[in-house]
Amino acid sequence: MTTSVLPSAARILERCDALARCSEQADALTRVYLSAEQRAANELILQWMRDAGMSARLDAAGNAVGRYEGERPTLPCLMLGSHLDTVRDAGKYDGMLGVVAAIECVASLHASGRRLPFAVEVVGFADEEGVRFNATLLGSRAVAGTFDPANLDRVDATGKTMRDAMRDFGLDPAAVPGAARRRDEVLAYAELHIEQGPVLEDEGLALGVVTAINGGNRFAIELTGMAGHAGTVPMHLRRDALAAAAECVLAVERICGDEPEVVGTVGKIEGLPGAINVIPGRARFSLDVRAPTDSQRERAVSKSVPLGHREGFELGRILTPVQPIISLQVL
């Protein structure tokens, strides 16, 4: 008869703190794909996996993978985990909690001497956020067999390709397809994750079950107007690109606010030339539209709303591009 050993909540929190110290910033948490900080985080994760009774390795994409065998070797697995990379200035539980908690659950099984009728694998995905190379979900795409080799030619802010960064990290870019798992190897995948919003707290709930994941569209938009002197161009003769961009932002708020479960975000905006006494002749902004179903998102994207007196500005024209960068003229 085995004695049950419960997972340790204190150890989970301590390990999240330890991972949070693997950061390129001393005063904030930032850990990107194929970085020295990721290497340090991987070393911690792999050791904790081994301490929990798992075999542990890095796969060809840089994912940390631990395996706890079932009642006999080579059984299909229940896969648990989350991502180990972060956005810039991240929270210390985003992604990490799902990996550390899964390791702790396996440690509990191991300490209790229990084997299940299936294996358990814990995966710390190397890249979800896409911060370094502007390509998201690289780790899970490799496991799913959907990694696009064209991503290897993407470059980071220093001009280094993903291919070269993988080699510097000790990985073989040509071996990435080998990280893919067959369908008969995996029974299911489950992930514990913090809520990245205020809904549970607002409703006084400690736990929720995910029923859908938002799909999204992202766009980079540039508006062209006419620069002019802030003191000499009358208001009725201005073609202010930044003012037009502001109307676009408000239109995003209106349209997405009218569609249940659709969210739209303008996270970056810039007026050019960026002088206090010059009417902006150009404006650039980002646009992120998400919804749990394609039909909801496409319905919001297809809406066309004139923006004030600025003829030619319609949200439908902005949200339905052929190219990811959209250029519009301020009329």
TIDOZA-469554 format. One line per 10 residues: number of its first residue (from 1); for each residue x, y, z of N, C-alpha, C, O. Coordinates in steps of 0.02 Angstrom, whole numbers, plus 50000, padded with zeros to 5 digits. Example, Ala and Ser with C-alpha at 12.3 -4.5 7.8 and 13.67 -1.06 7.14 Angstrom:
% residues 2
1	50660,49716,50390,50615,49775,50390,50660,49835,50390,50712,49834,50423 ~ 50642,49888,50354,50684,49947,50357,50645,50002,50394,50670,50057,50402
% end
This chain:
% residues 331
1	50042,49940,50000,50000,50000,50000,50044,50062,50000,50090,50068,50040 ~ 50030,50107,49955,50071,50168,49951,50041,50224,49993,49981,50227,50005 ~ 50085,50268,50015,50064,50327,50053,50064,50387,50007,50113,50401,49972 ~ 50009,50423,50006,50003,50481,49962,50044,50539,49989,50042,50555,50048 ~ 50082,50570,49944,50122,50629,49961,50093,50687,49921,50094,50686,49859 ~ 50069,50737,49955,50037,50793,49922,50088,50840,49890,50143,50848,49917 ~ 50071,50872,49834,50115,50923,49805,50125,50980,49855,50083,50994,49897 ~ 50182,51013,49849,50199,51068,49895,50187,51135,49860,50222,51153,49812 ~ 50138,51172,49885,50124,51239,49857,50183,51285,49870,50199,51328,49828 ~ 50214,51279,49928,50271,51322,49945,50328,51312,49896,50360,51360,49875
11	50341,51249,49878,50396,51235,49832,50380,51262,49762,50424,51287,49727 ~ 50317,51258,49742,50297,51285,49677,50312,51360,49675,50340,51384,49626 ~ 50294,51396,49727,50306,51468,49728,50380,51484,49732,50403,51531,49699 ~ 50418,51446,49770,50490,51457,49774,50523,51447,49707,50569,51484,49688 ~ 50501,51396,49670,50532,51382,49605,50512,51435,49553,50552,51451,49509 ~ 50452,51461,49558,50433,51516,49513,50477,51577,49527,50497,51612,49481 ~ 50492,51589,49591,50537,51644,49609,50606,51632,49579,50637,51679,49554 ~ 50630,51570,49583,50697,51554,49556,50699,51564,49481,50748,51591,49455 ~ 50647,51544,49446,50646,51553,49373,50642,51627,49356,50671,51649,49306 ~ 50607,51666,49397,50600,51737,49383,50667,51774,49387,50675,51828,49360
21	50715,51744,49421,50782,51774,49425,50823,51761,49362,50876,51791,49353 ~ 50799,51717,49319,50832,51705,49254,50806,51757,49204,50762,51742,49163 ~ 50833,51817,49208,50806,51873,49171,50862,51916,49144,50914,51924,49177 ~ 50852,51945,49085,50903,51989,49057,50900,52058,49089,50945,52099,49078 ~ 50847,52073,49128,50840,52137,49162,50842,52125,49237,50810,52078,49262 ~ 50878,52166,49273,50881,52158,49345,50817,52180,49380,50799,52153,49432 ~ 50782,52228,49350,50723,52256,49382,50658,52234,49350,50605,52260,49367 ~ 50660,52186,49304,50600,52161,49271,50616,52092,49242,50674,52075,49232 ~ 50563,52054,49229,50573,51986,49203,50567,51986,49127,50514,52000,49099 ~ 50621,51971,49093,50622,51963,49020,50667,51903,49004,50726,51902,49021
31	50638,51854,48970,50677,51794,48951,50653,51772,48882,50596,51750,48874 ~ 50696,51779,48832,50675,51766,48763,50707,51702,48737,50753,51674,48768 ~ 50683,51681,48681,50703,51617,48650,50778,51616,48635,50805,51664,48608 ~ 50809,51561,48653,50879,51547,48636,50928,51597,48668,50980,51612,48639 ~ 50910,51621,48726,50953,51669,48761,50990,51633,48818,50975,51577,48836 ~ 51039,51668,48846,51075,51641,48904,51027,51631,48962,51035,51585,49001 ~ 50978,51675,48968,50929,51670,49022,50886,51607,49013,50867,51574,49062 ~ 50869,51592,48950,50831,51531,48938,50873,51469,48955,50848,51420,48983 ~ 50937,51472,48939,50981,51416,48956,50981,51404,49032,50976,51347,49055 ~ 50985,51458,49071,50985,51452,49144,50919,51423,49169,50918,51381,49214
41	50863,51447,49140,50798,51421,49160,50791,51347,49142,50765,51308,49181 ~ 50815,51328,49083,50812,51258,49062,50850,51214,49110,50828,51159,49127 ~ 50909,51237,49132,50949,51196,49178,50913,51183,49243,50916,51128,49271 ~ 50878,51235,49269,50839,51225,49329,50782,51175,49318,50773,51129,49357 ~ 50746,51185,49263,50688,51143,49249,50709,51070,49239,50677,51024,49266 ~ 50763,51058,49202,50785,50990,49190,50807,50956,49255,50794,50897,49264 ~ 50840,50993,49299,50860,50964,49363,50799,50948,49406,50796,50895,49437 ~ 50750,50993,49407,50689,50979,49446,50651,50920,49418,50622,50881,49456 ~ 50651,50912,49352,50619,50854,49322,50653,50789,49346,50620,50741,49363 ~ 50719,50790,49345,50756,50730,49366,50744,50716,49440,50737,50658,49461
51	50743,50768,49481,50729,50760,49552,50660,50730,49564,50648,50697,49614 ~ 50614,50743,49517,50545,50717,49523,50537,50647,49496,50482,50621,49493 ~ 50593,50616,49475,50590,50547,49451,50581,50540,49377,50567,50485,49352 ~ 50590,50594,49340,50582,50592,49268,50649,50587,49232,50700,50610,49258 ~ 50649,50558,49173,50704,50568,49127,50693,50637,49096,50636,50657,49085 ~ 50747,50673,49081,50739,50742,49058,50789,50757,49003,50846,50733,49004 ~ 50767,50799,48955,50809,50815,48898,50784,50880,48867,50728,50902,48880 ~ 50826,50909,48824,50804,50962,48779,50789,50931,48712,50828,50890,48687 ~ 50732,50948,48681,50719,50923,48614,50752,50969,48562,50786,51017,48581 ~ 50742,50955,48498,50777,50990,48445,50758,51063,48439,50794,51102,48408
61	50701,51083,48467,50680,51153,48465,50699,51191,48527,50688,51251,48532 ~ 50728,51156,48576,50747,51189,48638,50695,51182,48693,50703,51213,48746 ~ 50642,51142,48682,50593,51129,48735,50623,51083,48788,50658,51036,48771 ~ 50609,51097,48851,50629,51053,48906,50575,51000,48915,50517,51016,48926 ~ 50595,50937,48909,50546,50882,48909,50565,50832,48964,50621,50806,48964 ~ 50519,50818,49009,50528,50767,49059,50476,50712,49050,50419,50725,49032 ~ 50496,50650,49062,50450,50593,49054,50451,50549,49115,50504,50528,49139 ~ 50391,50535,49140,50381,50489,49196,50343,50429,49168,50285,50435,49150 ~ 50377,50372,49166,50347,50314,49134,50285,50289,49172,50278,50300,49232 ~ 50242,50256,49134,50183,50226,49164,50197,50157,49192,50254,50141,49210
71	50145,50116,49196,50152,50050,49225,50200,50006,49186,50227,49956,49211 ~ 50211,50024,49122,50262,49991,49082,50290,50042,49033,50257,50092,49019 ~ 50349,50031,49007,50380,50080,48963,50341,50089,48897,50303,50045,48876 ~ 50353,50146,48867,50328,50164,48799,50253,50173,48794,50226,50174,48739 ~ 50218,50179,48850,50147,50193,48847,50135,50264,48820,50179,50307,48829 ~ 50078,50278,48789,50062,50347,48770,50060,50391,48832,50051,50366,48888 ~ 50069,50456,48822,50075,50501,48880,50018,50551,48884,49987,50569,48835 ~ 50005,50571,48946,49969,50633,48959,50022,50687,48961,50068,50684,49002 ~ 50015,50738,48918,50065,50792,48915,50040,50852,48955,49984,50875,48946 ~ 50083,50877,48999,50069,50935,49040,50123,50987,49028,50178,50971,49006
81	50108,51049,49043,50161,51099,49038,50136,51168,49018,50076,51182,49019 ~ 50184,51210,48999,50169,51278,48976,50235,51305,48948,50281,51267,48933 ~ 50239,51371,48940,50299,51401,48910,50345,51430,48962,50324,51450,49016 ~ 50410,51433,48944,50461,51460,48989,50488,51528,48966,50522,51562,49004 ~ 50473,51548,48904,50494,51615,48882,50444,51666,48908,50391,51648,48932 ~ 50461,51730,48902,50417,51782,48928,50412,51840,48878,50452,51846,48832 ~ 50362,51881,48889,50360,51946,48858,50409,51990,48896,50439,51969,48945 ~ 50417,52052,48873,50460,52098,48910,50422,52125,48971,50363,52144,48966 ~ 50457,52127,49027,50428,52148,49091,50368,52104,49108,50312,52129,49117 ~ 50380,52039,49112,50327,51990,49121,50310,51979,49194,50345,52002,49239
91	50255,51943,49205,50238,51919,49272,50273,51852,49284,50284,51813,49237 ~ 50289,51838,49346,50331,51779,49361,50292,51713,49362,50322,51660,49371 ~ 50226,51715,49353,50187,51653,49350,50163,51636,49280,50138,51581,49268 ~ 50169,51683,49234,50144,51672,49166,50186,51618,49132,50245,51628,49119 ~ 50155,51561,49118,50191,51506,49087,50226,51463,49139,50214,51402,49142 ~ 50269,51493,49179,50310,51455,49226,50268,51415,49275,50287,51358,49292 ~ 50212,51442,49298,50170,51407,49346,50148,51339,49319,50148,51289,49355 ~ 50129,51337,49255,50106,51275,49226,50159,51221,49222,50144,51162,49229 ~ 50222,51241,49211,50277,51193,49207,50295,51169,49277,50301,51109,49289 ~ 50304,51216,49323,50326,51199,49391,50273,51157,49427,50290,51109,49461
101	50209,51176,49420,50156,51138,49453,50152,51067,49426,50139,51020,49463 ~ 50162,51059,49360,50160,50992,49330,50218,50950,49357,50208,50891,49372 ~ 50277,50978,49363,50334,50942,49392,50318,50921,49464,50334,50865,49485 ~ 50287,50965,49501,50270,50950,49571,50220,50893,49575,50224,50852,49621 ~ 50173,50890,49530,50125,50835,49529,50160,50768,49515,50144,50718,49547 ~ 50207,50768,49468,50244,50707,49454,50287,50688,49515,50293,50629,49531 ~ 50317,50738,49547,50357,50724,49607,50314,50691,49660,50338,50647,49697 ~ 50251,50711,49666,50205,50681,49714,50192,50607,49697,50191,50565,49741 ~ 50181,50593,49633,50172,50524,49611,50234,50482,49627,50229,50427,49653 ~ 50292,50510,49611,50355,50474,49621,50367,50460,49695,50387,50405,49714
111	50356,50510,49737,50367,50501,49809,50318,50451,49839,50333,50418,49889 ~ 50259,50445,49807,50209,50397,49831,50219,50327,49801,50184,50280,49819 ~ 50268,50322,49755,50281,50257,49723,50227,50236,49674,50217,50177,49664 ~ 50193,50284,49645,50137,50268,49601,50157,50273,49527,50193,50318,49507 ~ 50132,50226,49488,50137,50227,49415,50067,50223,49388,50025,50188,49415 ~ 50055,50259,49334,49988,50264,49304,49984,50220,49242,50035,50197,49217 ~ 49923,50207,49219,49915,50166,49158,49934,50204,49094,49916,50183,49039 ~ 49968,50258,49102,49995,50298,49047,50055,50336,49073,50063,50345,49134 ~ 50098,50359,49029,50154,50400,49049,50131,50472,49060,50078,50492,49036 ~ 50172,50510,49095,50161,50582,49102,50222,50617,49075,50278,50602,49096
121	50212,50663,49030,50267,50704,49006,50253,50777,49024,50197,50801,49016 ~ 50305,50811,49047,50301,50882,49062,50345,50919,49012,50403,50901,49003 ~ 50317,50970,48980,50354,51007,48930,50357,51081,48949,50305,51113,48961 ~ 50417,51108,48952,50426,51180,48959,50442,51207,48890,50499,51204,48867 ~ 50392,51235,48857,50401,51257,48787,50449,51316,48784,50445,51363,48824 ~ 50494,51312,48736,50548,51361,48731,50525,51429,48707,50554,51480,48727 ~ 50474,51432,48666,50451,51496,48640,50376,51493,48628,50351,51451,48591 ~ 50341,51538,48660,50271,51550,48645,50260,51622,48623,50222,51636,48576 ~ 50294,51668,48658,50278,51739,48651,50303,51769,48585,50274,51818,48561 ~ 50356,51741,48556,50381,51768,48493,50416,51835,48498,50420,51871,48448
131	50442,51852,48557,50472,51918,48567,50534,51928,48525,50543,51981,48495 ~ 50577,51878,48523,50642,51889,48491,50638,51889,48414,50668,51932,48382 ~ 50602,51842,48385,50602,51835,48313,50534,51852,48281,50524,51842,48221 ~ 50488,51879,48321,50422,51899,48295,50386,51841,48261,50354,51850,48209 ~ 50393,51782,48289,50357,51722,48267,50338,51684,48329,50381,51663,48368 ~ 50274,51674,48339,50249,51647,48402,50243,51571,48401,50241,51540,48348 ~ 50239,51541,48461,50222,51470,48471,50272,51423,48437,50253,51370,48413 ~ 50335,51443,48436,50385,51402,48401,50394,51335,48435,50401,51283,48401 ~ 50395,51334,48502,50406,51271,48537,50349,51222,48527,50361,51164,48512 ~ 50287,51245,48535,50230,51200,48528,50219,51181,48455,50196,51125,48440
141	50235,51225,48408,50230,51207,48337,50278,51150,48320,50262,51106,48281 ~ 50337,51152,48350,50385,51098,48337,50357,51032,48363,50362,50981,48328 ~ 50328,51032,48422,50299,50971,48450,50239,50947,48409,50229,50887,48401 ~ 50200,50994,48384,50141,50976,48344,50158,50957,48272,50115,50933,48236 ~ 50220,50969,48252,50240,50954,48184,50220,51006,48134,50216,50992,48074 ~ 50207,51068,48157,50186,51121,48112,50237,51178,48109,50221,51233,48085 ~ 50298,51167,48132,50349,51219,48130,50366,51233,48057,50380,51188,48018 ~ 50365,51297,48038,50380,51319,47970,50455,51332,47964,50481,51377,47997 ~ 50492,51293,47922,50564,51304,47915,50583,51374,47893,50639,51396,47904 ~ 50536,51410,47862,50550,51479,47842,50565,51523,47902,50598,51574,47896
151	50540,51503,47961,50555,51542,48022,50629,51544,48037,50652,51591,48070 ~ 50667,51496,48014,50738,51494,48029,50775,51553,47999,50831,51570,48021 ~ 50745,51586,47949,50777,51644,47917,50756,51709,47950,50781,51762,47930 ~ 50712,51707,47998,50694,51768,48034,50753,51795,48073,50795,51756,48096 ~ 50756,51860,48082,50812,51891,48118,50787,51927,48180,50730,51951,48182 ~ 50830,51932,48230,50813,51970,48290,50835,52042,48282,50855,52062,48227 ~ 50831,52081,48334,50847,52153,48330,50920,52166,48314,50937,52220,48291 ~ 50963,52117,48325,51034,52125,48309,51052,52100,48240,51109,52107,48218 ~ 51004,52072,48204,51016,52045,48138,51035,51972,48137,51049,51945,48084 ~ 51036,51940,48194,51053,51868,48197,50992,51826,48176,50936,51839,48199
161	51004,51777,48133,50949,51733,48112,50934,51683,48167,50975,51667,48209 ~ 50872,51657,48165,50853,51604,48211,50897,51543,48201,50915,51509,48249 ~ 50915,51530,48139,50958,51472,48124,51025,51478,48161,51048,51430,48192 ~ 51056,51537,48157,51120,51547,48191,51112,51546,48267,51155,51520,48302 ~ 51057,51575,48291,51045,51575,48364,51036,51504,48390,51059,51488,48445 ~ 51003,51461,48351,50995,51392,48372,51062,51357,48375,51076,51319,48422 ~ 51104,51369,48326,51170,51337,48326,51211,51362,48385,51245,51322,48418 ~ 51209,51427,48400,51245,51453,48457,51221,51423,48522,51258,51417,48570 ~ 51157,51405,48524,51126,51375,48583,51143,51301,48591,51131,51271,48642 ~ 51172,51273,48537,51190,51202,48538,51138,51157,48505,51140,51096,48514
171	51092,51187,48467,51040,51149,48434,51055,51144,48359,51091,51186,48332 ~ 51027,51093,48327,51035,51083,48255,50970,51104,48221,50920,51069,48228 ~ 50969,51159,48184,50907,51181,48151,50876,51128,48106,50815,51123,48101 ~ 50918,51088,48074,50892,51036,48029,50855,50981,48066,50818,50943,48036 ~ 50866,50976,48132,50836,50922,48171,50769,50941,48201,50737,50898,48233 ~ 50745,51003,48191,50682,51024,48222,50624,50978,48205,50584,50963,48250 ~ 50617,50954,48143,50561,50907,48130,50560,50847,48176,50507,50817,48187 ~ 50617,50828,48203,50621,50771,48248,50588,50783,48315,50578,50736,48353 ~ 50571,50846,48331,50536,50860,48394,50461,50844,48390,50428,50843,48441 ~ 50436,50832,48330,50364,50820,48321,50343,50754,48352,50380,50705,48351
181	50283,50754,48382,50257,50695,48413,50200,50665,48371,50160,50702,48342 ~ 50198,50600,48368,50145,50566,48332,50080,50568,48374,50083,50572,48435 ~ 50024,50565,48340,49960,50568,48376,49952,50510,48425,49922,50518,48478 ~ 49977,50451,48406,49968,50394,48450,50015,50395,48510,50010,50351,48554 ~ 50060,50444,48514,50105,50450,48571,50075,50492,48627,50098,50488,48684 ~ 50025,50533,48611,49998,50581,48659,49924,50569,48668,49886,50573,48619 ~ 49902,50555,48729,49831,50545,48743,49794,50611,48747,49739,50618,48720 ~ 49825,50659,48779,49792,50724,48789,49845,50773,48813,49899,50754,48834 ~ 49827,50837,48809,49870,50890,48835,49829,50933,48882,49772,50951,48865 ~ 49856,50950,48939,49822,50994,48987,49872,51044,49014,49931,51029,49022
191	49849,51105,49027,49893,51158,49049,49861,51199,49104,49805,51224,49097 ~ 49896,51205,49160,49876,51251,49213,49906,51319,49196,49965,51325,49181 ~ 49865,51371,49199,49889,51438,49182,49853,51489,49225,49794,51482,49241 ~ 49890,51542,49243,49856,51597,49276,49806,51628,49229,49813,51625,49168 ~ 49755,51659,49257,49709,51697,49214,49743,51763,49198,49768,51798,49242 ~ 49744,51780,49134,49777,51842,49113,49726,51899,49105,49732,51941,49061 ~ 49678,51898,49148,49626,51950,49147,49595,51954,49216,49616,51918,49262 ~ 49544,51996,49225,49514,52008,49291,49449,51972,49304,49417,51985,49355 ~ 49428,51926,49260,49360,51898,49265,49350,51857,49328,49302,51867,49364 ~ 49396,51809,49342,49387,51767,49401,49387,51809,49465,49346,51799,49509
201	49433,51856,49468,49435,51900,49527,49370,51940,49533,49343,51948,49588 ~ 49346,51965,49477,49285,52005,49478,49225,51964,49501,49180,51991,49533 ~ 49225,51900,49484,49169,51857,49502,49180,51818,49566,49138,51778,49587 ~ 49238,51829,49599,49251,51797,49662,49264,51723,49657,49247,51685,49702 ~ 49294,51701,49601,49307,51630,49589,49382,51616,49592,49423,51657,49571 ~ 49400,51558,49619,49470,51540,49625,49496,51503,49564,49556,51502,49551 ~ 49451,51473,49525,49471,51429,49471,49420,51432,49415,49360,51439,49426 ~ 49445,51427,49353,49401,51424,49295,49425,51371,49247,49484,51352,49249 ~ 49381,51348,49204,49399,51299,49153,49394,51333,49085,49343,51363,49068 ~ 49447,51328,49046,49450,51360,48981,49405,51322,48932,49410,51262,48925
211	49362,51358,48898,49318,51327,48848,49335,51349,48777,49311,51318,48730 ~ 49376,51400,48770,49396,51423,48703,49459,51464,48710,49473,51493,48763 ~ 49498,51467,48656,49557,51509,48653,49548,51559,48596,49528,51540,48541 ~ 49562,51621,48610,49551,51673,48560,49599,51665,48501,49660,51659,48510 ~ 49572,51666,48441,49612,51675,48381,49618,51749,48366,49576,51788,48388 ~ 49669,51769,48330,49679,51840,48320,49708,51859,48253,49737,51818,48218 ~ 49700,51923,48237,49732,51955,48180,49773,52014,48206,49751,52051,48251 ~ 49833,52022,48179,49875,52079,48197,49893,52117,48135,49908,52089,48082 ~ 49893,52184,48141,49908,52226,48084,49953,52284,48105,49950,52308,48162 ~ 49994,52306,48059,50032,52368,48066,50004,52417,48015,50002,52403,47955
221	49981,52474,48039,49945,52522,47996,49982,52588,47994,50005,52613,48046 ~ 49988,52616,47935,50019,52682,47927,49971,52728,47891,49946,52711,47837 ~ 49959,52786,47919,49916,52837,47889,49959,52895,47866,50005,52917,47901 ~ 49944,52920,47807,49982,52976,47779,49937,53036,47771,49886,53033,47737 ~ 49955,53091,47803,49918,53153,47795,49964,53206,47765,49996,53194,47715 ~ 49967,53265,47797,50012,53317,47774,50039,53354,47834,50002,53381,47875 ~ 50105,53354,47840,50136,53391,47895,50128,53466,47884,50122,53489,47827 ~ 50127,53503,47938,50119,53575,47933,50138,53609,47998,50146,53577,48049 ~ 50146,53675,47995,50165,53714,48054,50106,53718,48102,50050,53733,48083 ~ 50121,53704,48166,50068,53703,48216,50036,53772,48227,49979,53776,48251
231	50072,53825,48210,50045,53892,48223,50012,53925,48164,49977,53974,48173 ~ 50022,53900,48103,49999,53937,48045,49947,53900,48002,49917,53931,47959 ~ 49937,53836,48013,49888,53799,47972,49821,53799,48008,49816,53771,48063 ~ 49768,53829,47980,49702,53830,48012,49675,53759,48022,49693,53713,47984 ~ 49634,53751,48071,49608,53684,48088,49570,53653,48029,49575,53593,48018 ~ 49533,53694,47992,49491,53665,47939,49532,53645,47877,49506,53612,47832 ~ 49596,53664,47875,49638,53646,47818,49690,53592,47836,49733,53575,47795 ~ 49685,53565,47895,49734,53516,47916,49717,53445,47891,49659,53427,47884 ~ 49770,53407,47878,49764,53335,47865,49810,53300,47915,49864,53276,47898 ~ 49786,53299,47977,49825,53275,48034,49820,53199,48038,49767,53172,48054
241	49875,53165,48023,49873,53092,48022,49862,53062,48092,49830,53011,48099 ~ 49889,53095,48143,49881,53069,48210,49809,53077,48235,49783,53033,48270 ~ 49778,53132,48218,49707,53141,48236,49664,53088,48202,49617,53062,48232 ~ 49680,53072,48140,49644,53020,48105,49655,52952,48138,49609,52912,48144 ~ 49717,52939,48160,49732,52877,48195,49692,52872,48260,49669,52818,48278 ~ 49684,52928,48294,49644,52928,48355,49572,52908,48341,49542,52871,48380 ~ 49545,52932,48285,49477,52912,48267,49473,52838,48250,49423,52805,48265 ~ 49526,52811,48221,49529,52740,48207,49527,52700,48273,49492,52650,48278 ~ 49565,52723,48322,49566,52688,48387,49497,52687,48417,49475,52635,48443 ~ 49462,52743,48415,49394,52746,48443,49347,52701,48404,49301,52672,48434
251	49356,52696,48339,49314,52652,48299,49325,52579,48318,49278,52539,48321 ~ 49388,52561,48332,49403,52493,48356,49366,52480,48421,49336,52426,48430 ~ 49367,52528,48466,49331,52521,48530,49257,52511,48519,49227,52468,48551 ~ 49227,52550,48474,49155,52544,48462,49137,52477,48432,49091,52443,48456 ~ 49172,52458,48380,49154,52397,48344,49165,52336,48388,49121,52292,48392 ~ 49221,52331,48421,49234,52272,48462,49190,52272,48524,49172,52219,48550 ~ 49173,52331,48549,49128,52334,48606,49057,52312,48590,49021,52290,48634 ~ 49038,52316,48526,48971,52295,48505,48967,52220,48490,48912,52193,48484 ~ 49025,52187,48485,49026,52115,48470,49044,52076,48534,49100,52082,48558 ~ 48997,52037,48561,49012,51999,48622,49073,51955,48613,49079,51919,48563
261	49118,51956,48662,49178,51915,48666,49233,51935,48616,49285,51903,48615 ~ 49221,51987,48576,49274,52012,48532,49312,52067,48568,49282,52109,48601 ~ 49378,52066,48562,49419,52118,48592,49466,52147,48540,49492,52110,48498 ~ 49476,52211,48542,49521,52245,48496,49568,52292,48534,49546,52327,48579 ~ 49631,52291,48516,49681,52329,48553,49728,52366,48506,49756,52336,48459 ~ 49738,52429,48518,49791,52468,48486,49844,52477,48540,49836,52519,48584 ~ 49898,52439,48536,49948,52439,48588,50006,52487,48576,50041,52506,48623 ~ 50015,52507,48513,50070,52553,48496,50043,52606,48448,50004,52590,48403 ~ 50064,52667,48458,50045,52721,48412,50101,52772,48411,50134,52785,48461 ~ 50113,52801,48352,50169,52848,48343,50149,52901,48292,50123,52885,48239
271	50163,52964,48308,50153,53018,48261,50220,53043,48235,50268,53050,48273 ~ 50223,53056,48170,50285,53077,48139,50276,53144,48103,50224,53154,48072 ~ 50323,53189,48107,50393,53179,48128,50404,53179,48204,50461,53168,48226 ~ 50353,53191,48244,50362,53185,48316,50388,53248,48349,50423,53244,48400 ~ 50373,53307,48321,50394,53371,48350,50334,53406,48381,50278,53400,48356 ~ 50344,53442,48435,50289,53473,48470,50254,53527,48430,50195,53541,48441 ~ 50290,53557,48382,50261,53612,48344,50249,53594,48271,50245,53639,48228 ~ 50242,53529,48255,50229,53507,48187,50168,53462,48186,50163,53415,48225 ~ 50120,53477,48142,50062,53434,48132,50087,53367,48104,50122,53367,48054 ~ 50068,53311,48135,50093,53247,48110,50072,53233,48038,50013,53235,48021
281	50121,53220,47996,50106,53203,47926,50097,53128,47916,50068,53107,47866 ~ 50121,53089,47964,50111,53017,47961,50097,52991,48031,50118,53020,48081 ~ 50060,52936,48034,50047,52903,48098,50050,52828,48087,50026,52803,48036 ~ 50078,52794,48135,50081,52721,48132,50051,52693,48197,50061,52720,48251 ~ 50013,52639,48190,49989,52606,48249,49978,52532,48236,49970,52510,48179 ~ 49978,52494,48290,49966,52422,48286,49892,52409,48299,49858,52450,48329 ~ 49869,52351,48277,49800,52331,48289,49797,52256,48301,49823,52218,48260 ~ 49767,52236,48356,49760,52166,48375,49686,52153,48387,49655,52184,48431 ~ 49656,52108,48348,49585,52091,48355,49580,52017,48370,49608,51976,48334 ~ 49543,51999,48423,49538,51929,48443,49466,51911,48461,49426,51953,48481
291	49450,51846,48453,49385,51819,48471,49391,51744,48477,49435,51713,48447 ~ 49346,51712,48515,49350,51640,48524,49329,51599,48464,49345,51540,48459 ~ 49293,51630,48416,49275,51594,48355,49293,51636,48295,49294,51697,48298 ~ 49307,51602,48239,49325,51638,48178,49267,51681,48154,49277,51736,48129 ~ 49206,51655,48162,49148,51693,48137,49140,51759,48174,49125,51810,48143 ~ 49151,51759,48240,49146,51821,48278,49199,51871,48255,49186,51930,48244 ~ 49259,51846,48248,49315,51890,48229,49305,51916,48159,49315,51976,48146 ~ 49285,51873,48112,49275,51895,48043,49218,51944,48037,49220,51989,47996 ~ 49167,51936,48080,49111,51983,48078,49135,52053,48100,49116,52103,48070 ~ 49176,52055,48152,49202,52120,48174,49248,52150,48122,49246,52209,48109
301	49290,52108,48093,49338,52131,48044,49304,52158,47982,49329,52204,47950 ~ 49246,52130,47965,49212,52150,47903,49173,52215,47910,49151,52243,47859 ~ 49165,52240,47971,49125,52301,47980,49162,52361,47953,49223,52366,47957 ~ 49124,52407,47924,49151,52468,47895,49115,52528,47924,49054,52535,47917 ~ 49153,52571,47957,49123,52628,47991,49160,52691,47972,49220,52696,47984 ~ 49127,52741,47940,49160,52804,47925,49182,52838,47990,49146,52836,48040 ~ 49239,52870,47988,49267,52901,48048,49261,52977,48042,49303,53009,48012 ~ 49209,53004,48072,49201,53076,48076,49200,53108,48007,49170,53083,47960 ~ 49234,53166,48002,49235,53203,47939,49291,53180,47893,49298,53207,47838 ~ 49330,53130,47914,49387,53109,47874,49365,53057,47823,49368,52997,47836
311	49343,53081,47767,49318,53036,47716,49373,52987,47695,49432,53005,47692 ~ 49353,52927,47681,49401,52877,47659,49428,52834,47715,49464,52786,47703 ~ 49411,52851,47778,49432,52809,47833,49374,52764,47853,49323,52787,47879 ~ 49382,52700,47840,49333,52651,47859,49369,52593,47892,49421,52570,47868 ~ 49342,52570,47948,49376,52517,47985,49382,52454,47942,49431,52418,47947 ~ 49333,52441,47901,49336,52382,47858,49397,52384,47813,49427,52332,47800 ~ 49415,52443,47788,49474,52449,47745,49537,52436,47785,49586,52409,47758 ~ 49536,52454,47848,49595,52444,47890,49602,52371,47911,49658,52345,47914 ~ 49547,52338,47924,49549,52271,47953,49551,52215,47903,49556,52157,47923 ~ 49547,52230,47839,49546,52176,47790,49602,52185,47739,49589,52195,47680
321	49664,52182,47762,49719,52193,47716,49740,52129,47681,49727,52074,47705 ~ 49772,52138,47624,49805,52081,47592,49876,52075,47621,49901,52020,47630 ~ 49907,52132,47635,49973,52134,47664,49968,52154,47738,49919,52186,47758 ~ 50017,52134,47779,50013,52150,47851,50024,52224,47866,50005,52246,47920 ~ 50053,52262,47820,50061,52334,47831,50014,52370,47784,50017,52361,47724 ~ 49970,52411,47813,49919,52445,47775,49935,52519,47773,49948,52549,47825 ~ 49935,52548,47715,49946,52620,47708,49883,52653,47682,49856,52633,47630 ~ 49859,52703,47718,49799,52740,47698,49814,52814,47695,49857,52839,47731 ~ 49777,52848,47652,49786,52920,47642,49734,52958,47681,49675,52942,47678 ~ 49755,53009,47718,49709,53053,47752,49681,53103,47702,49719,53141,47671
331	49616,53103,47693,49584,53147,47644,49560,53211,47678,49532,53255,47645
% end
